[in-house]
Amino acid sequence: MIGVGGIGLNVIQGARLAGAGQIIAVDANPQKSDLAAQFGATDFIQAGPDVDTVDAIKELSAGGVDYAFECVGAPALVRQAIDSLDWGGTCVILGVPKLGSEVSVMIAGLYNDKTIMGCRYGAAHPQNDFPMIVDLYQQGKLLLDELVTSTYPVERFDDALTDLHDGKLARGVLNF
Ligand SMILES: NC(=O)c1ccc[n+]([C@@H]2O[C@H](COP(=O)([O-])OP(=O)(O)OC[C@H]3O[C@@H](n4cnc5c(N)ncnc54)[C@H](O)[C@@H]3O)[C@@H](O)[C@H]2O)c1
């Protein structure tokens, strides 16, 4: 999965709860490594200009992943997520890029039974999923409290934004 923010952390713990054996987290901010591990990631790749993310994922996963989640909202990262798939793999696009964004793909690479799909709010079915989420939380399996790193009075909005940019937050909450 690419992007260890509030969305990505929940992808990580969703994968853990689903029983994934290996969960590779990618983020440009090295500060996100510990958070990713806390939520269930087994590996962390620090993205950057000198790193070929697709190669790094393929090396760690011995050829490619079954599921790739884009959790940033950047077309170039959507392409990386697609390119990191193994045969039969599925790329799930969660990040929301600028309206009208497009991404190009190598059609030949998709014939190996690959799927590209979007997902909004976890494709949740509230009647069934919310009780399950509450159960998982009560059993201590779903980390919700840990998602809130800091709370701020609304006047300290700038501090919250700085902390977010510095990679200090899973989620920051503003109190009105
Ligand atoms: N599909 C949905 O239902 C849904 C719901 C809410 C938000 N979103 C979207 O999901 C995306 C993520 O939201 P969020 O709240 O988790 O954001 P966030 O700011 O908390 O996290 C984004 C993460 O991406 C990382 N990142 C930025 N550029 C990167 C790069 N080039 N390579 C690797 N990592 C990089 C950042 O370091 C950060 O950790 C946004 O586009 C948001 O609009 C989607």
The ligand as an SDF file (V2000), in Angstrom:
LIG
                    3D

 44 48  0  0  0  0  0  0  0  0999 V2000
  -11.7180    6.7760   -1.1670 N   0  0  0  0  0  0  0  0  0  0  0  0
  -12.1930    7.2830   -0.0360 C   0  0  0  0  0  0  0  0  0  0  0  0
  -13.2320    6.8440    0.4820 O   0  0  0  0  0  0  0  0  0  0  0  0
  -11.4550    8.3850    0.6490 C   0  0  0  0  0  0  0  0  0  0  0  0
  -11.9420    8.9270    1.8670 C   0  0  0  0  0  0  0  0  0  0  0  0
  -11.2200    9.9530    2.4660 C   0  0  0  0  0  0  0  0  0  0  0  0
  -10.0630   10.4490    1.8670 C   0  0  0  0  0  0  0  0  0  0  0  0
   -9.6460    9.9320    0.6680 N   0  0  0  0  0  0  0  0  0  0  0  0
   -8.4290   10.4020   -0.0150 C   0  0  0  0  0  0  0  0  0  0  0  0
   -7.3640    9.5510    0.3740 O   0  0  0  0  0  0  0  0  0  0  0  0
   -6.1250   10.2730    0.2310 C   0  0  0  0  0  0  0  0  0  0  0  0
   -5.3150   10.1530    1.5300 C   0  0  0  0  0  0  0  0  0  0  0  0
   -6.0100   10.8170    2.5880 O   0  0  0  0  0  0  0  0  0  0  0  0
   -5.3520   10.8780    4.0540 P   0  0  0  0  0  0  0  0  0  0  0  0
   -6.3360   11.5540    4.8970 O   0  0  0  0  0  0  0  0  0  0  0  0
   -4.8550    9.5200    4.4360 O   0  0  0  0  0  0  0  0  0  0  0  0
   -4.1020   11.8480    3.7860 O   0  0  0  0  0  0  0  0  0  0  0  0
   -2.8220   12.0650    4.7380 P   0  0  0  0  0  0  0  0  0  0  0  0
   -2.2990   13.4110    4.3790 O   0  0  0  0  0  0  0  0  0  0  0  0
   -3.1620   11.7330    6.1520 O   0  0  0  0  0  0  0  0  0  0  0  0
   -1.8030   10.9360    4.2330 O   0  0  0  0  0  0  0  0  0  0  0  0
   -1.1560   10.9740    2.9890 C   0  0  0  0  0  0  0  0  0  0  0  0
    0.1550   10.2010    3.1320 C   0  0  0  0  0  0  0  0  0  0  0  0
    0.7560   10.1060    1.8280 O   0  0  0  0  0  0  0  0  0  0  0  0
    2.1420   10.2880    1.9740 C   0  0  0  0  0  0  0  0  0  0  0  0
    2.7030   10.7020    0.6810 N   0  0  0  0  0  0  0  0  0  0  0  0
    2.5920   11.9230    0.0730 C   0  0  0  0  0  0  0  0  0  0  0  0
    3.2460   11.9020   -1.1020 N   0  0  0  0  0  0  0  0  0  0  0  0
    3.7750   10.6630   -1.2450 C   0  0  0  0  0  0  0  0  0  0  0  0
    4.5650   10.0350   -2.2470 C   0  0  0  0  0  0  0  0  0  0  0  0
    4.9340   10.6790   -3.3630 N   0  0  0  0  0  0  0  0  0  0  0  0
    4.9220    8.7420   -2.0740 N   0  0  0  0  0  0  0  0  0  0  0  0
    4.5540    8.0770   -0.9490 C   0  0  0  0  0  0  0  0  0  0  0  0
    3.8210    8.6210    0.0430 N   0  0  0  0  0  0  0  0  0  0  0  0
    3.4340    9.8970   -0.1070 C   0  0  0  0  0  0  0  0  0  0  0  0
    2.2690   11.3500    3.0680 C   0  0  0  0  0  0  0  0  0  0  0  0
    3.5620   11.3500    3.6520 O   0  0  0  0  0  0  0  0  0  0  0  0
    1.1770   10.9040    4.0430 C   0  0  0  0  0  0  0  0  0  0  0  0
    1.6620    9.9780    4.9970 O   0  0  0  0  0  0  0  0  0  0  0  0
   -6.5120   11.7040   -0.1470 C   0  0  0  0  0  0  0  0  0  0  0  0
   -6.4140   11.8370   -1.5510 O   0  0  0  0  0  0  0  0  0  0  0  0
   -7.9630   11.7930    0.3070 C   0  0  0  0  0  0  0  0  0  0  0  0
   -8.6860   12.7690   -0.4360 O   0  0  0  0  0  0  0  0  0  0  0  0
  -10.3160    8.9050    0.0750 C   0  0  0  0  0  0  0  0  0  0  0  0
  1  2  1  0
  2  3  2  0
  2  4  1  0
  4  5  1  0
  4 44  2  0
  5  6  2  0
  6  7  1  0
  7  8  2  0
  8  9  1  0
  8 44  1  0
  9 10  1  0
  9 42  1  0
 10 11  1  0
 11 12  1  0
 11 40  1  0
 12 13  1  0
 13 14  1  0
 14 15  2  0
 14 16  1  0
 14 17  1  0
 17 18  1  0
 18 19  2  0
 18 20  1  0
 18 21  1  0
 21 22  1  0
 22 23  1  0
 23 24  1  0
 23 38  1  0
 24 25  1  0
 25 26  1  0
 25 36  1  0
 26 27  1  0
 26 35  1  0
 27 28  2  0
 28 29  1  0
 29 30  1  0
 29 35  2  0
 30 31  1  0
 30 32  2  0
 32 33  1  0
 33 34  2  0
 34 35  1  0
 36 37  1  0
 36 38  1  0
 38 39  1  0
 40 41  1  0
 40 42  1  0
 42 43  1  0
M  CHG  2   8   1  16  -1
M  END
$$$$
